[in-house]
């Protein structure tokens, strides 16, 4: 089979591999679509970042070189011993969180902060390939009428839904989202479905601001205009975006951080004096079921986020390299 393997920064190559065979409790998925995520892009540009190189990941047992891609959907091609939840031919979406199942976090149900935290496609082989082998707990069987392209966007949608669940959003809340990449746009879409009254998006890209109203945003800004809100989401992972989010926050308000960055300077005194709250959010847990139900009922449309579908052999030039310089792209899906 063909697979896009990460070897080093700026070295993702299409290679031929043996088709994997599912072991006990594993499911072999014939990949239909796989999205390229910002985490994949960072690994390509100047990784490894999260990709294990010197030591194998404690749950996946894998280290580089490995196959990228953690936003994927497909059809069950084969199952290993003990698999009961899906059978060959079932359409599935993949929830790529690794979990050990035994640490305190897993035992409490918070598997997204497992001691062996990781994702298939970053810490193990993923979906930028014709086939991917994953533990059964990662696969969600889909109703047969669900579009598999939209199902590949369920993974970033789960990130957004988990952040909304972590926040204090209640019906009637006004919120502001800094950064209108895929996660930011999904935050707006799902915040409106959760009952947010006004959803304001801030992004320098005119193209992304133009897409936002189709997803439920009530207003978009190139930069803050003095509006303040009780709830802000930082979906970029930069000091500038963090400062922007805090500048829009009302006294007593909450800022939810889900953009990834190594460190941020914190205006502690101002936060304390205004009794403002910082909440963090990573990955997701128990989110896919709700999203699949919304898709199945026709209450969720993820198609506007998909701006290109490319073949696997073009993953570097029309995928990674294009995303590095094309702000008009939102979500590129790769079709093996």
Legacy VTK file of the C-alpha trace (Angstrom):
# vtk DataFile Version 3.0
C-alpha trace
ASCII
DATASET POLYDATA
POINTS 336 float
0.000 0.000 0.000
1.005 3.653 -0.409
1.575 5.829 2.639
2.871 9.358 3.334
5.658 8.838 5.880
7.362 11.458 8.037
11.141 10.956 8.128
12.275 14.438 9.220
11.325 18.094 8.874
10.561 18.826 5.205
10.906 15.128 4.495
7.500 13.527 4.021
7.695 10.878 1.314
5.215 8.607 -0.391
6.418 5.048 0.141
5.205 1.515 -0.538
4.497 -0.588 2.556
2.948 -3.956 3.213
-0.728 -3.718 4.016
-0.998 -4.078 7.813
-2.840 -6.998 9.344
-5.061 -6.232 12.348
-3.968 -7.833 15.597
-6.167 -8.714 18.548
-8.642 -5.900 19.206
-7.591 -3.961 16.099
-9.481 -2.742 13.046
-8.041 -2.266 9.565
-9.604 0.773 7.890
-9.496 1.383 4.170
-9.084 5.149 4.225
-11.580 7.238 2.253
-10.439 10.731 3.259
-7.809 12.168 5.564
-7.515 15.829 6.505
-4.243 17.712 6.904
-4.156 19.322 10.349
-2.047 22.184 11.679
-0.198 19.644 13.829
0.735 17.686 10.690
1.849 20.925 9.054
4.073 21.890 12.000
5.621 18.434 11.974
6.320 18.774 8.276
7.709 22.298 8.528
10.047 22.040 11.519
9.205 18.831 13.398
9.354 16.414 15.051
7.458 18.251 17.843
5.078 15.512 19.052
6.390 12.810 16.714
8.439 10.245 18.689
11.940 9.894 17.272
14.392 8.569 19.862
11.952 6.380 21.786
8.763 4.601 20.806
5.470 6.020 22.044
4.386 4.098 25.178
0.951 3.127 23.818
1.434 2.861 20.054
4.905 1.325 20.298
5.889 3.344 17.235
8.596 5.876 16.450
9.552 7.722 13.269
9.444 7.119 10.403
5.676 6.903 10.651
2.568 7.644 8.615
0.965 11.019 9.281
-2.732 11.898 9.358
-5.172 11.762 12.257
-8.357 13.208 10.724
-9.734 10.303 8.740
-12.710 8.213 7.779
-13.131 5.066 5.735
-14.511 1.557 5.557
-13.637 -1.449 7.690
-11.443 -3.757 5.599
-10.722 -6.403 8.249
-10.937 -6.972 11.999
-8.722 -8.752 14.495
-9.697 -11.253 17.135
-12.071 -9.948 19.772
-13.497 -7.064 17.742
-17.282 -6.944 18.181
-18.360 -3.369 17.468
-17.758 -3.240 13.718
-17.588 -5.666 10.812
-16.066 -5.653 7.354
-17.735 -3.081 5.101
-18.908 -0.756 7.879
-18.310 2.971 7.244
-16.401 4.483 10.162
-14.928 7.689 11.522
-11.711 7.417 13.499
-11.238 9.045 16.917
-7.443 8.848 16.971
-6.721 9.366 20.694
-4.450 6.684 22.133
-5.285 5.638 25.668
-3.624 3.206 28.036
-6.846 2.354 29.871
-5.110 1.925 33.233
-3.841 5.334 34.396
-5.851 7.480 36.833
-7.095 9.721 34.019
-8.334 6.809 31.903
-9.991 5.189 34.899
-11.884 8.425 35.579
-13.017 8.664 31.943
-10.672 11.536 31.036
-8.805 9.532 28.427
-7.848 12.644 26.472
-5.297 13.425 29.204
-4.084 9.841 29.512
-0.559 9.375 30.827
0.142 7.839 27.405
-1.463 10.771 25.571
-1.076 10.681 21.815
-2.722 10.439 18.422
-2.590 7.927 15.614
-1.011 9.888 12.790
1.353 11.789 15.087
2.566 9.270 17.679
1.681 6.214 15.609
0.745 5.345 12.047
-2.256 7.282 10.748
-4.551 7.888 7.819
-2.417 9.438 5.064
-2.310 5.995 3.515
-4.513 3.551 1.681
-5.042 1.558 4.886
-4.643 2.279 8.594
-4.722 -0.171 11.486
-6.096 1.196 14.773
-7.426 -0.120 18.104
-11.151 -0.873 18.070
-11.823 1.875 20.629
-10.857 4.443 17.999
-13.526 3.539 15.435
-17.091 4.829 15.358
-19.514 3.094 13.026
-21.418 5.574 10.874
-24.951 5.485 9.483
-24.634 4.489 5.815
-25.897 7.803 4.421
-23.209 9.975 6.060
-20.748 11.575 3.643
-17.298 10.161 4.396
-15.661 13.464 3.408
-17.595 15.266 6.139
-16.862 12.369 8.503
-13.142 13.129 8.122
-13.841 16.586 9.616
-15.399 15.086 12.747
-12.002 14.965 14.458
-11.377 18.750 14.456
-15.076 19.248 15.200
-14.583 17.132 18.321
-11.722 19.433 19.384
-14.082 22.409 19.117
-16.952 20.667 20.889
-14.745 19.640 23.801
-13.523 23.234 24.212
-17.121 24.473 24.284
-18.008 21.853 26.887
-15.003 22.966 28.950
-16.168 26.581 28.803
-18.966 28.263 30.698
-21.035 28.815 27.561
-24.786 28.722 28.209
-27.632 29.732 25.894
-27.627 33.479 25.363
-23.866 33.898 25.906
-21.920 36.228 23.601
-18.507 34.909 22.613
-15.532 35.877 20.498
-13.146 33.547 18.689
-9.616 34.613 17.806
-8.378 32.706 14.769
-10.638 31.425 11.990
-8.736 28.358 10.923
-10.663 25.068 10.909
-10.857 24.879 14.715
-11.921 28.490 15.103
-14.613 28.159 12.444
-15.876 24.955 14.048
-15.949 26.694 17.431
-18.285 29.298 15.968
-20.505 26.708 14.305
-20.861 24.620 17.459
-21.134 27.607 19.810
-24.193 28.739 17.881
-25.657 25.230 18.106
-25.027 25.373 21.869
-27.109 28.553 22.082
-24.577 31.381 21.867
-26.348 34.652 21.039
-23.574 36.532 19.269
-20.494 34.825 17.862
-17.737 37.187 16.727
-14.724 35.978 14.753
-11.385 37.800 14.572
-8.909 36.966 11.798
-6.733 38.996 9.391
-7.748 36.764 6.446
-10.603 38.243 4.403
-11.270 34.815 2.882
-11.745 33.166 6.261
-13.900 36.020 7.475
-16.056 35.537 4.374
-16.629 31.849 5.188
-17.542 32.490 8.826
-21.137 33.749 8.299
-22.020 30.511 6.460
-21.151 28.680 9.681
-23.254 30.796 12.015
-20.939 33.680 12.961
-22.931 36.847 13.534
-20.006 39.216 12.964
-16.360 39.120 11.866
-13.507 41.538 12.483
-10.046 41.970 11.013
-8.908 43.169 14.441
-10.656 44.016 17.731
-12.916 47.073 17.606
-13.486 47.605 21.335
-16.231 45.000 21.674
-16.059 43.043 24.922
-17.560 39.649 25.700
-17.885 37.323 28.691
-16.274 34.430 26.806
-13.336 34.317 24.376
-11.625 31.386 22.664
-7.959 31.567 21.588
-7.606 29.152 18.666
-4.230 30.160 17.213
-1.521 29.473 19.756
0.387 32.770 19.732
1.084 35.642 22.100
-0.667 38.077 19.774
-3.821 35.968 19.649
-3.778 35.492 23.427
-3.388 39.235 23.988
-6.253 39.877 21.569
-8.516 37.425 23.380
-7.755 38.975 26.779
-8.301 42.490 25.421
-11.884 41.576 24.488
-12.720 39.953 27.833
-15.138 41.568 30.264
-14.393 41.613 34.010
-15.300 38.194 35.372
-15.015 36.718 31.886
-13.399 33.486 30.715
-10.715 32.862 28.111
-10.429 29.310 26.744
-7.009 28.357 25.394
-6.814 25.617 22.782
-4.218 26.961 20.361
-0.908 25.143 20.849
2.213 27.068 21.837
5.150 26.445 24.155
4.678 29.483 26.400
2.689 32.676 26.880
3.342 35.824 28.901
0.542 36.180 31.432
-0.740 39.565 32.727
-1.392 38.035 36.122
-2.266 41.218 38.057
-4.807 42.352 35.479
-6.400 38.908 35.427
-6.582 38.770 39.207
-7.974 42.277 39.555
-10.702 41.509 36.997
-11.330 38.002 38.374
-10.976 36.615 34.872
-10.677 32.909 34.319
-8.323 30.926 32.073
-9.488 27.503 30.935
-7.451 25.081 28.871
-8.701 22.424 26.505
-6.911 19.596 24.687
-8.279 17.034 22.282
-11.685 15.623 23.186
-13.477 12.846 24.983
-16.872 11.297 24.297
-17.599 13.886 21.599
-17.866 11.847 18.414
-21.222 10.260 19.272
-22.952 13.631 19.606
-21.400 14.933 16.389
-22.276 11.815 14.399
-25.875 12.090 15.595
-26.001 15.723 14.425
-24.582 14.746 11.029
-27.015 11.857 10.690
-29.960 14.138 11.492
-28.864 16.743 8.962
-28.319 19.242 11.783
-24.610 19.690 11.101
-22.998 20.608 7.782
-19.200 20.420 7.707
-18.879 20.728 3.911
-18.119 24.500 3.898
-14.816 23.814 5.672
-13.567 21.484 2.914
-11.826 23.685 0.364
-9.803 21.086 -1.588
-9.648 17.331 -2.124
-6.318 16.069 -3.467
-4.843 12.642 -4.299
-2.350 11.031 -1.941
0.494 11.431 -4.431
0.056 15.238 -4.217
0.132 15.418 -0.416
3.402 17.371 -0.284
3.117 19.867 -3.157
-0.659 20.432 -3.146
-1.102 19.690 0.544
1.660 20.694 2.965
3.405 23.220 0.725
0.134 24.815 -0.341
-1.054 25.202 3.243
2.186 26.950 4.152
1.384 29.795 1.777
-2.340 29.737 1.019
-4.561 31.501 3.505
-7.563 30.797 1.250
-7.391 27.106 2.111
-9.284 25.964 5.195
-9.344 22.168 5.165
-7.551 20.066 2.565
-8.667 16.450 2.418
-6.441 13.761 0.924
-8.046 10.872 -0.914
-5.835 7.760 -1.257
LINES 1 337
336 0 1 2 3 4 5 6 7 8 9 10 11 12 13 14 15 16 17 18 19 20 21 22 23 24 25 26 27 28 29 30 31 32 33 34 35 36 37 38 39 40 41 42 43 44 45 46 47 48 49 50 51 52 53 54 55 56 57 58 59 60 61 62 63 64 65 66 67 68 69 70 71 72 73 74 75 76 77 78 79 80 81 82 83 84 85 86 87 88 89 90 91 92 93 94 95 96 97 98 99 100 101 102 103 104 105 106 107 108 109 110 111 112 113 114 115 116 117 118 119 120 121 122 123 124 125 126 127 128 129 130 131 132 133 134 135 136 137 138 139 140 141 142 143 144 145 146 147 148 149 150 151 152 153 154 155 156 157 158 159 160 161 162 163 164 165 166 167 168 169 170 171 172 173 174 175 176 177 178 179 180 181 182 183 184 185 186 187 188 189 190 191 192 193 194 195 196 197 198 199 200 201 202 203 204 205 206 207 208 209 210 211 212 213 214 215 216 217 218 219 220 221 222 223 224 225 226 227 228 229 230 231 232 233 234 235 236 237 238 239 240 241 242 243 244 245 246 247 248 249 250 251 252 253 254 255 256 257 258 259 260 261 262 263 264 265 266 267 268 269 270 271 272 273 274 275 276 277 278 279 280 281 282 283 284 285 286 287 288 289 290 291 292 293 294 295 296 297 298 299 300 301 302 303 304 305 306 307 308 309 310 311 312 313 314 315 316 317 318 319 320 321 322 323 324 325 326 327 328 329 330 331 332 333 334 335
